């Protein structure tokens, strides 16, 4: 996978953690892992997506030399325990960005090159800000609680030394001195940290950066809950990215988003939708139904297209008698009948997603539960997402009435979706409804992140 694509994927993952408070991203890794490069790339990507970024480094919070070297110039214990002033880091920067912090921050406190305190001006952060902070030893006990997103950039110790021999010449003057310092102080200090704190186990994302041009995302912790998007006005929006598939791929962040009626969005909510990259809205509707509460939305951005697709039909008498007059229409129990009656309607909805212009796609109904749920089920099933993850996604849309109705029939969401999936071949079903093999390939290409 190309490096820029990886950076984009990580940036979208970071945004999945964003709430209405500042977000603190900690990028950890051993010396010369590429933390600074990744931090700069992520800062640029997030800025281009319209998000305000604060950029800082552990290098701005060194201790003075007399403290850093008090155990000896080549002491690995000194490197691990004495290099940085964590008290100033937390008081100047991390604590003010806490949910109830005062938002007044300083991005640095000490310049180790001049051995002087910095004169960094005090800034006032907003709840929209994202802090991108990189450095060594970030997941140690003094700091771990402050990171909302934890990224570990992984390389082997041989690569660390090879890169340092080029990178650190300006600091140490010769390759011999660099090698001496790394073998005596820096790499042993890093080993102490890894053995003591196991930072990889604490990371949300692990990036194998041994090949700088082709990094690999090795771990990407994702739950249905952290895919929730907070778009003011709507209350049931989430990204379908970050889910593993049966063939070892993952769904792409920012590609397809499900949710409720966007007409409820405030100006701030529309801004969030646009910054997330959405450029097509697919409105899921019901033929023959008076949808006064489900208007066709007119986005405040001229480059967002809106497509309407009727995926149900209340003029279908058998369906109406069995489901539309019952509370069970709000449960996945009705999916099997809907799939039997309307393959062409469901295929049309997935074609609308497939044939959308470049950018993200947002599909929705009124609440983001039922019609949205069945299209999410078909989309994720076609992509190869597991039954467990499809069910977890559906259940993020909490509905106590639905759950009680299912319990009254001695079943639950997982069992209903399992039975639905067992009774259908998703690909053949969509082909029978009018999708082509090219459509199916295009939908998978849009949704899936594939390593090259």
Secondary structure, DSSP 8 states (H G I E B T S, - for coil): --HHHHHHHHHHHHHHT--SS-EEEEEEESTTSSHHHHHHHHHHHHHHTT--EEEEEGGGBB--HHHHTTT-TT-HHHHHHHSB-HHHHIIIIIGGGSTTS--EE-S-SEETTTTEE-----EE--TT-EEEEE-TTTTSTTTGGG-SEEEEEE--HHHHHHHHHHHTHHHHSSHHHHHHHIIIIIHHHHHHHHHHH-HHHH-SEEEE-SSGGG-EEEEE---SGGGEE--TT-SSEEE--S-BBTTS-EE-TTTEEEES-GGG--HHHHHHHHHTTEEEEEEEEEET---TTS-----SSTT-EEEEEEEEETT-HHHIIIIITSGGGGSGGGHHHHHHH-HHHHHHHHHHHHT--SSEEEEE-SSSSHHHHHHHHHHHHHHTB-HHHHHHHHHTS--HHHHHHHHHTT--HHHHHHHHHHT--HHHHHHHTT--HHHHHHHHHHHEE---
